[in-house]
Amino acid sequence: MNTSIIRQLWSIVEKSSAKILVNLDDSDLVSQLLKKLDAQCSLSSEDLQVMKVYFRSKTVLIRDIARSRLEDFFD
């Protein structure tokens, strides 16, 4: 797995609307993040599959980060 792609993923998570990330179901969350990542770096089909698996394994963490951002916003 390419580390620069992973850095881009987490950058996308940080820039995405926390409210949207929290409210999407797992499938839509992975799909939206993949689309944004692919738009930034034109992933090969193999890279897309690898990142899809990676995203699926990180959905809880992504939502935790988004919830934390929402809590910080309302505090």
Backbone atoms as SQL, in Angstrom:
CREATE TABLE atoms (id INTEGER PRIMARY KEY, chain TEXT, resi INTEGER, resn TEXT, atom TEXT, x REAL, y REAL, z REAL);
INSERT INTO atoms VALUES
  (1, 'A', 1, 'MET', 'N', 0.850, -1.166, 0.000),
  (2, 'A', 1, 'MET', 'CA', 0.000, 0.000, 0.000),
  (3, 'A', 1, 'MET', 'C', 0.904, 1.240, 0.000),
  (4, 'A', 2, 'ASN', 'N', 0.595, 2.144, -0.872),
  (5, 'A', 2, 'ASN', 'CA', 1.389, 3.362, -1.049),
  (6, 'A', 2, 'ASN', 'C', 1.099, 4.353, 0.087),
  (7, 'A', 3, 'THR', 'N', 2.138, 4.759, 0.791),
  (8, 'A', 3, 'THR', 'CA', 1.946, 5.659, 1.936),
  (9, 'A', 3, 'THR', 'C', 1.433, 7.040, 1.534),
  (10, 'A', 4, 'SER', 'N', 1.801, 7.504, 0.356),
  (11, 'A', 4, 'SER', 'CA', 1.294, 8.824, -0.066),
  (12, 'A', 4, 'SER', 'C', -0.212, 8.766, -0.314),
  (13, 'A', 5, 'ILE', 'N', -0.704, 7.640, -0.790),
  (14, 'A', 5, 'ILE', 'CA', -2.151, 7.481, -0.988),
  (15, 'A', 5, 'ILE', 'C', -2.856, 7.464, 0.363),
  (16, 'A', 6, 'ILE', 'N', -2.265, 6.804, 1.328),
  (17, 'A', 6, 'ILE', 'CA', -2.866, 6.758, 2.667),
  (18, 'A', 6, 'ILE', 'C', -2.883, 8.145, 3.286),
  (19, 'A', 7, 'ARG', 'N', -1.820, 8.903, 3.097),
  (20, 'A', 7, 'ARG', 'CA', -1.806, 10.290, 3.603),
  (21, 'A', 7, 'ARG', 'C', -2.913, 11.110, 2.953),
  (22, 'A', 8, 'GLN', 'N', -3.111, 10.909, 1.652),
  (23, 'A', 8, 'GLN', 'CA', -4.176, 11.636, 0.954),
  (24, 'A', 8, 'GLN', 'C', -5.537, 11.247, 1.504),
  (25, 'A', 9, 'LEU', 'N', -5.718, 9.966, 1.790),
  (26, 'A', 9, 'LEU', 'CA', -6.984, 9.503, 2.363),
  (27, 'A', 9, 'LEU', 'C', -7.287, 10.252, 3.646),
  (28, 'A', 10, 'TRP', 'N', -6.339, 10.306, 4.552),
  (29, 'A', 10, 'TRP', 'CA', -6.593, 10.942, 5.838),
  (30, 'A', 10, 'TRP', 'C', -6.756, 12.446, 5.694),
  (31, 'A', 11, 'SER', 'N', -6.120, 13.012, 4.707),
  (32, 'A', 11, 'SER', 'CA', -6.330, 14.425, 4.415),
  (33, 'A', 11, 'SER', 'C', -7.767, 14.650, 3.943),
  (34, 'A', 12, 'ILE', 'N', -8.267, 13.756, 3.120),
  (35, 'A', 12, 'ILE', 'CA', -9.651, 13.843, 2.643),
  (36, 'A', 12, 'ILE', 'C', -10.617, 13.715, 3.815),
  (37, 'A', 13, 'VAL', 'N', -10.343, 12.788, 4.714),
  (38, 'A', 13, 'VAL', 'CA', -11.200, 12.611, 5.894),
  (39, 'A', 13, 'VAL', 'C', -11.237, 13.905, 6.701),
  (40, 'A', 14, 'GLU', 'N', -10.084, 14.519, 6.920),
  (41, 'A', 14, 'GLU', 'CA', -10.021, 15.759, 7.697),
  (42, 'A', 14, 'GLU', 'C', -10.747, 16.918, 7.011),
  (43, 'A', 15, 'LYS', 'N', -10.726, 16.939, 5.683),
  (44, 'A', 15, 'LYS', 'CA', -11.353, 18.036, 4.937),
  (45, 'A', 15, 'LYS', 'C', -12.843, 17.811, 4.688),
  (46, 'A', 16, 'SER', 'N', -13.292, 16.588, 4.839),
  (47, 'A', 16, 'SER', 'CA', -14.700, 16.268, 4.584),
  (48, 'A', 16, 'SER', 'C', -15.578, 16.749, 5.729),
  (49, 'A', 17, 'SER', 'N', -16.822, 16.994, 5.415),
  (50, 'A', 17, 'SER', 'CA', -17.792, 17.420, 6.414),
  (51, 'A', 17, 'SER', 'C', -17.973, 16.329, 7.466),
  (52, 'A', 18, 'ALA', 'N', -17.708, 16.668, 8.711),
  (53, 'A', 18, 'ALA', 'CA', -17.851, 15.707, 9.800),
  (54, 'A', 18, 'ALA', 'C', -19.297, 15.220, 9.899),
  (55, 'A', 19, 'LYS', 'N', -20.221, 16.111, 9.700),
  (56, 'A', 19, 'LYS', 'CA', -21.647, 15.755, 9.789),
  (57, 'A', 19, 'LYS', 'C', -22.006, 14.692, 8.745),
  (58, 'A', 20, 'ILE', 'N', -21.477, 14.840, 7.545),
  (59, 'A', 20, 'ILE', 'CA', -21.749, 13.863, 6.483),
  (60, 'A', 20, 'ILE', 'C', -21.088, 12.532, 6.816),
  (61, 'A', 21, 'LEU', 'N', -19.832, 12.562, 7.244),
  (62, 'A', 21, 'LEU', 'CA', -19.117, 11.321, 7.547),
  (63, 'A', 21, 'LEU', 'C', -19.813, 10.512, 8.634),
  (64, 'A', 22, 'VAL', 'N', -20.354, 11.190, 9.625),
  (65, 'A', 22, 'VAL', 'CA', -21.033, 10.513, 10.726),
  (66, 'A', 22, 'VAL', 'C', -22.351, 9.886, 10.265),
  (67, 'A', 23, 'ASN', 'N', -23.034, 10.537, 9.333),
  (68, 'A', 23, 'ASN', 'CA', -24.375, 10.099, 8.956),
  (69, 'A', 23, 'ASN', 'C', -24.443, 9.097, 7.809),
  (70, 'A', 24, 'LEU', 'N', -23.363, 8.901, 7.071),
  (71, 'A', 24, 'LEU', 'CA', -23.377, 7.941, 5.973),
  (72, 'A', 24, 'LEU', 'C', -23.287, 6.506, 6.499),
  (73, 'A', 25, 'ASP', 'N', -23.958, 5.575, 5.807),
  (74, 'A', 25, 'ASP', 'CA', -23.757, 4.174, 6.179),
  (75, 'A', 25, 'ASP', 'C', -22.389, 3.733, 5.660),
  (76, 'A', 26, 'ASP', 'N', -21.924, 2.578, 6.089),
  (77, 'A', 26, 'ASP', 'CA', -20.571, 2.134, 5.751),
  (78, 'A', 26, 'ASP', 'C', -20.312, 2.125, 4.252),
  (79, 'A', 27, 'SER', 'N', -21.241, 1.588, 3.502),
  (80, 'A', 27, 'SER', 'CA', -21.075, 1.478, 2.050),
  (81, 'A', 27, 'SER', 'C', -20.936, 2.848, 1.395),
  (82, 'A', 28, 'ASP', 'N', -21.810, 3.772, 1.769),
  (83, 'A', 28, 'ASP', 'CA', -21.760, 5.122, 1.194),
  (84, 'A', 28, 'ASP', 'C', -20.525, 5.888, 1.651),
  (85, 'A', 29, 'LEU', 'N', -20.114, 5.676, 2.887),
  (86, 'A', 29, 'LEU', 'CA', -18.914, 6.322, 3.402),
  (87, 'A', 29, 'LEU', 'C', -17.691, 5.881, 2.593),
  (88, 'A', 30, 'VAL', 'N', -17.535, 4.586, 2.413),
  (89, 'A', 30, 'VAL', 'CA', -16.409, 4.052, 1.644),
  (90, 'A', 30, 'VAL', 'C', -16.474, 4.555, 0.208),
  (91, 'A', 31, 'SER', 'N', -17.651, 4.515, -0.382),
  (92, 'A', 31, 'SER', 'CA', -17.820, 4.951, -1.767),
  (93, 'A', 31, 'SER', 'C', -17.452, 6.424, -1.947),
  (94, 'A', 32, 'GLN', 'N', -17.938, 7.278, -1.059),
  (95, 'A', 32, 'GLN', 'CA', -17.656, 8.707, -1.167),
  (96, 'A', 32, 'GLN', 'C', -16.162, 8.986, -1.022),
  (97, 'A', 33, 'LEU', 'N', -15.529, 8.361, -0.044),
  (98, 'A', 33, 'LEU', 'CA', -14.105, 8.584, 0.155),
  (99, 'A', 33, 'LEU', 'C', -13.279, 8.059, -1.019),
  (100, 'A', 34, 'LEU', 'N', -13.674, 6.911, -1.556),
  (101, 'A', 34, 'LEU', 'CA', -12.975, 6.367, -2.727),
  (102, 'A', 34, 'LEU', 'C', -13.084, 7.297, -3.930),
  (103, 'A', 35, 'LYS', 'N', -14.259, 7.842, -4.147),
  (104, 'A', 35, 'LYS', 'CA', -14.454, 8.769, -5.268),
  (105, 'A', 35, 'LYS', 'C', -13.558, 9.999, -5.117),
  (106, 'A', 36, 'LYS', 'N', -13.512, 10.544, -3.919),
  (107, 'A', 36, 'LYS', 'CA', -12.677, 11.725, -3.679),
  (108, 'A', 36, 'LYS', 'C', -11.199, 11.393, -3.847),
  (109, 'A', 37, 'LEU', 'N', -10.794, 10.246, -3.341),
  (110, 'A', 37, 'LEU', 'CA', -9.398, 9.842, -3.452),
  (111, 'A', 37, 'LEU', 'C', -9.026, 9.596, -4.910),
  (112, 'A', 38, 'ASP', 'N', -9.881, 8.907, -5.627),
  (113, 'A', 38, 'ASP', 'CA', -9.615, 8.610, -7.039),
  (114, 'A', 38, 'ASP', 'C', -9.548, 9.890, -7.861),
  (115, 'A', 39, 'ALA', 'N', -10.369, 10.870, -7.540),
  (116, 'A', 39, 'ALA', 'CA', -10.351, 12.147, -8.261),
  (117, 'A', 39, 'ALA', 'C', -9.022, 12.878, -8.053),
  (118, 'A', 40, 'GLN', 'N', -8.423, 12.690, -6.892),
  (119, 'A', 40, 'GLN', 'CA', -7.160, 13.364, -6.587),
  (120, 'A', 40, 'GLN', 'C', -5.951, 12.666, -7.192),
  (121, 'A', 41, 'CYS', 'N', -5.998, 11.342, -7.274),
  (122, 'A', 41, 'CYS', 'CA', -4.771, 10.652, -7.702),
  (123, 'A', 41, 'CYS', 'C', -4.979, 9.542, -8.720),
  (124, 'A', 42, 'SER', 'N', -6.117, 9.457, -9.366),
  (125, 'A', 42, 'SER', 'CA', -6.375, 8.472, -10.429),
  (126, 'A', 42, 'SER', 'C', -5.801, 7.094, -10.104),
  (127, 'A', 43, 'LEU', 'N', -6.482, 6.399, -9.251),
  (128, 'A', 43, 'LEU', 'CA', -6.027, 5.088, -8.799),
  (129, 'A', 43, 'LEU', 'C', -6.266, 4.007, -9.845),
  (130, 'A', 44, 'SER', 'N', -5.385, 3.039, -9.877),
  (131, 'A', 44, 'SER', 'CA', -5.590, 1.864, -10.726),
  (132, 'A', 44, 'SER', 'C', -6.709, 1.028, -10.109),
  (133, 'A', 45, 'SER', 'N', -7.261, 0.109, -10.853),
  (134, 'A', 45, 'SER', 'CA', -8.339, -0.728, -10.319),
  (135, 'A', 45, 'SER', 'C', -7.835, -1.565, -9.140),
  (136, 'A', 46, 'GLU', 'N', -6.579, -1.976, -9.195),
  (137, 'A', 46, 'GLU', 'CA', -5.994, -2.738, -8.093),
  (138, 'A', 46, 'GLU', 'C', -5.879, -1.865, -6.841),
  (139, 'A', 47, 'ASP', 'N', -5.393, -0.636, -7.016),
  (140, 'A', 47, 'ASP', 'CA', -5.291, 0.288, -5.888),
  (141, 'A', 47, 'ASP', 'C', -6.664, 0.610, -5.310),
  (142, 'A', 48, 'LEU', 'N', -7.663, 0.748, -6.172),
  (143, 'A', 48, 'LEU', 'CA', -9.025, 1.016, -5.700),
  (144, 'A', 48, 'LEU', 'C', -9.521, -0.116, -4.802),
  (145, 'A', 49, 'GLN', 'N', -9.259, -1.343, -5.200),
  (146, 'A', 49, 'GLN', 'CA', -9.693, -2.487, -4.399),
  (147, 'A', 49, 'GLN', 'C', -8.966, -2.521, -3.054),
  (148, 'A', 50, 'VAL', 'N', -7.659, -2.270, -3.072),
  (149, 'A', 50, 'VAL', 'CA', -6.875, -2.258, -1.835),
  (150, 'A', 50, 'VAL', 'C', -7.391, -1.166, -0.901),
  (151, 'A', 51, 'MET', 'N', -7.638, 0.012, -1.454),
  (152, 'A', 51, 'MET', 'CA', -8.115, 1.116, -0.633),
  (153, 'A', 51, 'MET', 'C', -9.539, 0.867, -0.131),
  (154, 'A', 52, 'LYS', 'N', -10.344, 0.194, -0.908),
  (155, 'A', 52, 'LYS', 'CA', -11.703, -0.135, -0.480),
  (156, 'A', 52, 'LYS', 'C', -11.658, -1.021, 0.770),
  (157, 'A', 53, 'VAL', 'N', -10.795, -2.015, 0.752),
  (158, 'A', 53, 'VAL', 'CA', -10.629, -2.891, 1.914),
  (159, 'A', 53, 'VAL', 'C', -10.110, -2.085, 3.104),
  (160, 'A', 54, 'TYR', 'N', -9.134, -1.224, 2.845),
  (161, 'A', 54, 'TYR', 'CA', -8.563, -0.392, 3.909),
  (162, 'A', 54, 'TYR', 'C', -9.640, 0.520, 4.510),
  (163, 'A', 55, 'PHE', 'N', -10.410, 1.199, 3.646),
  (164, 'A', 55, 'PHE', 'CA', -11.485, 2.078, 4.127),
  (165, 'A', 55, 'PHE', 'C', -12.469, 1.312, 4.992),
  (166, 'A', 56, 'ARG', 'N', -12.863, 0.140, 4.520),
  (167, 'A', 56, 'ARG', 'CA', -13.839, -0.652, 5.276),
  (168, 'A', 56, 'ARG', 'C', -13.320, -0.992, 6.660),
  (169, 'A', 57, 'SER', 'N', -12.017, -1.208, 6.768),
  (170, 'A', 57, 'SER', 'CA', -11.454, -1.549, 8.077),
  (171, 'A', 57, 'SER', 'C', -11.314, -0.330, 8.982),
  (172, 'A', 58, 'LYS', 'N', -11.475, 0.863, 8.436),
  (173, 'A', 58, 'LYS', 'CA', -11.278, 2.100, 9.197),
  (174, 'A', 58, 'LYS', 'C', -12.547, 2.920, 9.393),
  (175, 'A', 59, 'THR', 'N', -13.716, 2.387, 9.043),
  (176, 'A', 59, 'THR', 'CA', -14.941, 3.184, 9.131),
  (177, 'A', 59, 'THR', 'C', -15.232, 3.648, 10.567),
  (178, 'A', 60, 'VAL', 'N', -14.975, 2.795, 11.540),
  (179, 'A', 60, 'VAL', 'CA', -15.219, 3.186, 12.938),
  (180, 'A', 60, 'VAL', 'C', -14.283, 4.331, 13.325),
  (181, 'A', 61, 'LEU', 'N', -13.019, 4.233, 12.964),
  (182, 'A', 61, 'LEU', 'CA', -12.056, 5.285, 13.256),
  (183, 'A', 61, 'LEU', 'C', -12.426, 6.585, 12.553),
  (184, 'A', 62, 'ILE', 'N', -12.832, 6.495, 11.298),
  (185, 'A', 62, 'ILE', 'CA', -13.223, 7.686, 10.531),
  (186, 'A', 62, 'ILE', 'C', -14.393, 8.382, 11.214),
  (187, 'A', 63, 'ARG', 'N', -15.379, 7.612, 11.643),
  (188, 'A', 63, 'ARG', 'CA', -16.533, 8.208, 12.327),
  (189, 'A', 63, 'ARG', 'C', -16.138, 8.782, 13.685),
  (190, 'A', 64, 'ASP', 'N', -15.242, 8.115, 14.391),
  (191, 'A', 64, 'ASP', 'CA', -14.771, 8.647, 15.676),
  (192, 'A', 64, 'ASP', 'C', -14.090, 9.998, 15.485),
  (193, 'A', 65, 'ILE', 'N', -13.271, 10.098, 14.463),
  (194, 'A', 65, 'ILE', 'CA', -12.597, 11.370, 14.157),
  (195, 'A', 65, 'ILE', 'C', -13.635, 12.440, 13.824),
  (196, 'A', 66, 'ALA', 'N', -14.619, 12.080, 13.008),
  (197, 'A', 66, 'ALA', 'CA', -15.656, 13.035, 12.620),
  (198, 'A', 66, 'ALA', 'C', -16.479, 13.476, 13.837),
  (199, 'A', 67, 'ARG', 'N', -16.841, 12.525, 14.691),
  (200, 'A', 67, 'ARG', 'CA', -17.597, 12.878, 15.909),
  (201, 'A', 67, 'ARG', 'C', -16.791, 13.811, 16.809),
  (202, 'A', 68, 'SER', 'N', -15.517, 13.549, 16.906),
  (203, 'A', 68, 'SER', 'CA', -14.652, 14.402, 17.714),
  (204, 'A', 68, 'SER', 'C', -14.632, 15.827, 17.165),
  (205, 'A', 69, 'ARG', 'N', -14.576, 15.949, 15.849),
  (206, 'A', 69, 'ARG', 'CA', -14.601, 17.276, 15.231),
  (207, 'A', 69, 'ARG', 'C', -15.929, 17.971, 15.493),
  (208, 'A', 70, 'LEU', 'N', -17.027, 17.216, 15.455),
  (209, 'A', 70, 'LEU', 'CA', -18.336, 17.810, 15.742),
  (210, 'A', 70, 'LEU', 'C', -18.411, 18.276, 17.196),
  (211, 'A', 71, 'GLU', 'N', -17.899, 17.460, 18.128),
  (212, 'A', 71, 'GLU', 'CA', -17.919, 17.841, 19.532),
  (213, 'A', 71, 'GLU', 'C', -17.080, 19.095, 19.765),
  (214, 'A', 72, 'ASP', 'N', -15.929, 19.162, 19.110),
  (215, 'A', 72, 'ASP', 'CA', -15.076, 20.353, 19.237),
  (216, 'A', 72, 'ASP', 'C', -15.783, 21.592, 18.695),
  (217, 'A', 73, 'PHE', 'N', -16.551, 21.415, 17.640),
  (218, 'A', 73, 'PHE', 'CA', -17.265, 22.527, 17.023),
  (219, 'A', 73, 'PHE', 'C', -18.339, 23.076, 17.947),
  (220, 'A', 74, 'PHE', 'N', -19.038, 22.172, 18.652),
  (221, 'A', 74, 'PHE', 'CA', -20.152, 22.600, 19.499),
  (222, 'A', 74, 'PHE', 'C', -19.738, 22.941, 20.927),
  (223, 'A', 75, 'ASP', 'N', -18.498, 22.719, 21.273),
  (224, 'A', 75, 'ASP', 'CA', -18.022, 23.074, 22.621),
  (225, 'A', 75, 'ASP', 'C', -17.654, 24.521, 22.730);
